[in-house]
């Protein structure tokens, strides 16, 4: 699936048809960024600048789908994108693929998107990123354990990205437990602590999909509701 439009359609299906998506499979041209955006990464190496530019250019293209133009996307103190007023969004980079999703804000909601390479989450980091029950489930996947480790990791990352604009706080990898429905292409995220307006054991649902050598995970959160 090397057609960026096909990948965009696949990612859009993780959310709803009101979400605008843009995808790039190349490093971005830093010269196409706003001056304010270029200053954010002026100290970074060439590869990092290209990845950042790809993400911001994807975001600009997605925003155009909402009729929003001429707005640089800066970063807060923790590096999260600052979206235009009335907009929610998420950006994700993986080697050889970058995507952004945006939508108009409805109440207190937020989007989270993560794209992972299927072989990136090696077993030697599982103890740092996954809970014992998650590792037990991965071991049951036999030869496909690395593939499903990327799904778990992507689901956690998507949830963390979505919750941050609502809570302004970071969660640890082991503060949530992920369960995957392989038949439905969905995942659930269960909180293991009280957090923000949410209570321990609250559960949230997201979707994932495979394409090429990647998995994309997406989730839309609403503060105080499942």
C-alpha positions in Angstrom: 0.0 0.0 0.0 2.3 2.8 -1.2 -0.5 5.1 -2.2 -0.7 7.9 0.4 -4.4 8.4 -0.3 -5.1 4.7 0.6 -3.1 5.1 3.8 -5.1 8.3 4.6 -8.4 6.5 4.1 -7.2 3.7 6.4 -6.2 6.1 9.1 -9.4 8.1 8.8 -11.4 4.9 9.4 -9.7 4.7 12.9 -11.6 7.8 13.8 -14.7 9.2 12.0 -15.4 10.8 8.6 -15.2 14.3 10.3 -11.4 13.8 10.8 -9.1 15.2 8.2 -5.9 13.2 7.4 -2.7 13.9 5.6 0.2 11.4 5.0 3.7 11.7 3.8 6.3 9.0 3.1 9.2 11.4 2.6 11.1 13.8 4.8 9.7 17.3 4.7 11.3 20.5 3.3 12.2 22.8 6.2 12.1 25.8 3.9 8.3 25.3 3.5 7.7 25.8 7.2 6.8 29.0 8.9 9.7 31.0 10.4 8.4 30.3 13.9 8.3 26.5 13.2 11.9 26.5 11.8 13.1 28.1 14.9 11.8 25.3 17.0 14.2 22.8 15.4 17.1 25.0 14.3 19.4 23.2 16.6 18.4 19.7 15.4 20.2 17.5 12.9 19.1 17.3 9.3 17.2 14.1 9.6 15.2 15.3 12.7 14.5 18.6 10.9 13.1 16.6 7.9 10.9 14.5 10.1 9.6 17.5 12.0 8.9 19.3 8.7 7.1 16.3 7.4 4.8 16.3 10.4 4.1 20.0 10.3 3.4 19.9 6.5 1.1 17.0 7.0 -0.7 19.0 9.7 -1.0 22.0 7.5 -2.5 19.9 4.7 -4.9 18.3 7.1 -5.9 21.7 8.5 -6.7 22.9 4.9 -9.4 20.2 4.9 -11.0 22.1 7.7 -10.7 25.4 5.9 -7.9 26.6 8.2 -4.8 28.2 6.5 -1.9 30.4 7.6 -1.4 29.1 11.1 2.0 27.9 12.3 1.8 24.9 14.7 4.2 25.6 17.6 5.0 23.4 20.7 4.3 23.7 24.3 6.9 23.3 27.1 6.7 19.5 26.8 6.9 19.4 23.0 3.2 18.8 22.2 1.7 20.5 19.2 -0.3 23.7 19.9 -3.3 23.5 17.6 -5.3 26.5 16.4 -8.3 27.5 18.6 -11.2 25.1 18.1 -9.1 22.3 16.6 -7.8 19.0 18.0 -5.2 16.9 16.4 -2.3 14.5 16.5 0.9 13.9 14.6 2.9 10.7 14.4 6.3 9.9 12.8 7.7 6.5 12.0 10.7 5.7 9.7 9.4 6.3 6.2 5.9 7.4 7.2 4.4 10.4 8.8 0.7 11.4 9.3 -1.4 14.0 11.0 -5.1 14.0 11.9 -7.2 17.0 12.8 -10.9 17.7 13.6 -13.0 20.5 14.9 -13.2 20.4 18.7 -16.5 19.3 20.2 -16.6 20.0 23.9 -13.5 18.6 25.7 -12.3 15.9 23.3 -8.9 15.0 21.9 -7.3 12.8 19.2 -4.4 10.5 19.5 -2.6 8.8 16.6 0.5 6.7 16.6 2.3 4.8 13.8 4.8 2.1 14.6 7.1 -0.1 12.5 6.0 -3.7 13.1 9.5 -4.9 14.1 10.6 -1.9 16.1 9.4 -2.9 19.6 12.0 -5.5 20.5 11.6 -8.0 23.3 14.5 -6.5 25.3 12.3 -3.5 26.1 9.1 -5.3 27.0 9.8 -5.2 30.7 10.1 -1.4 30.6 7.0 -0.8 28.5 4.5 -3.6 29.2 2.8 -5.1 32.2 3.2 -8.8 33.1 -0.3 -9.7 31.7 0.5 -7.9 28.5 3.8 -9.8 28.1 2.0 -13.1 28.8 -0.4 -12.3 26.0 2.4 -11.4 23.7 4.2 -14.7 24.3 1.0 -16.5 23.3 1.3 -14.8 19.9 4.3 -17.0 19.1 6.1 -16.0 15.9 3.9 -12.8 15.6 4.8 -11.5 19.1 6.9 -8.6 17.7 4.0 -7.5 15.4 1.6 -7.4 18.3 4.1 -5.7 20.6 4.0 -2.8 18.1 0.2 -2.8 18.4 0.3 -2.6 22.2 3.0 0.1 22.1 1.1 2.1 19.5 -2.2 1.8 21.4 -0.4 3.2 24.6 1.2 6.0 22.6 -2.1 7.0 20.9 -3.8 7.1 24.3 -1.0 9.2 25.9 -1.1 11.7 23.0 -4.9 12.0 23.3 -5.1 12.4 27.1 -2.3 15.0 27.4 -4.3 18.0 26.0 -7.1 17.1 28.4 -5.0 16.5 31.6 -1.7 18.4 30.8 0.0 15.4 32.5 2.0 12.4 31.4 1.3 8.8 32.2 3.8 6.0 32.5 3.7 3.0 30.2 2.6 0.8 33.1 -0.2 3.1 34.2 -2.6 1.6 31.6 -3.2 -2.0 30.4 -4.1 -2.7 26.8 -6.3 -5.5 25.6 -6.6 -6.2 21.8 -9.5 -7.7 19.9 -7.8 -9.2 16.9 -11.0 -10.0 15.1 -12.5 -6.5 15.3 -9.3 -4.5 14.9 -9.9 -2.7 18.2 -8.2 -2.2 21.5 -9.2 -1.1 25.0 -7.2 1.0 27.4 -7.9 0.5 31.1 -6.5 3.0 33.6 -4.7 1.5 36.6 -5.0 4.7 38.7 -7.2 7.7 39.2 -6.2 10.3 36.6 -7.6 13.7 35.7 -11.4 13.4 35.6 -11.2 9.7 35.1 -11.3 6.9 37.8 -9.2 3.8 38.1 -10.4 1.0 35.9 -12.1 3.3 33.5 -11.9 1.9 30.0 -11.5 3.6 26.6 -11.7 2.1 23.2 -9.6 2.7 20.0 -8.9 1.1 16.7 -5.8 -0.1 14.9 -5.0 -1.2 11.3 -2.0 -2.6 9.5 -0.5 -1.3 6.3 2.8 -2.2 4.6 5.3 -2.7 7.5 3.4 -0.5 9.9 0.5 -0.4 12.4 -1.6 2.7 13.0 -3.5 3.1 16.3 -6.1 5.8 16.8 -8.3 7.0 19.7 -10.7 9.9 20.4 -11.1 10.8 24.0 -13.7 12.9 25.8 -12.9 14.2 29.2 -14.9 12.5 32.0 -16.5 10.0 29.6 -15.6 6.6 28.1 
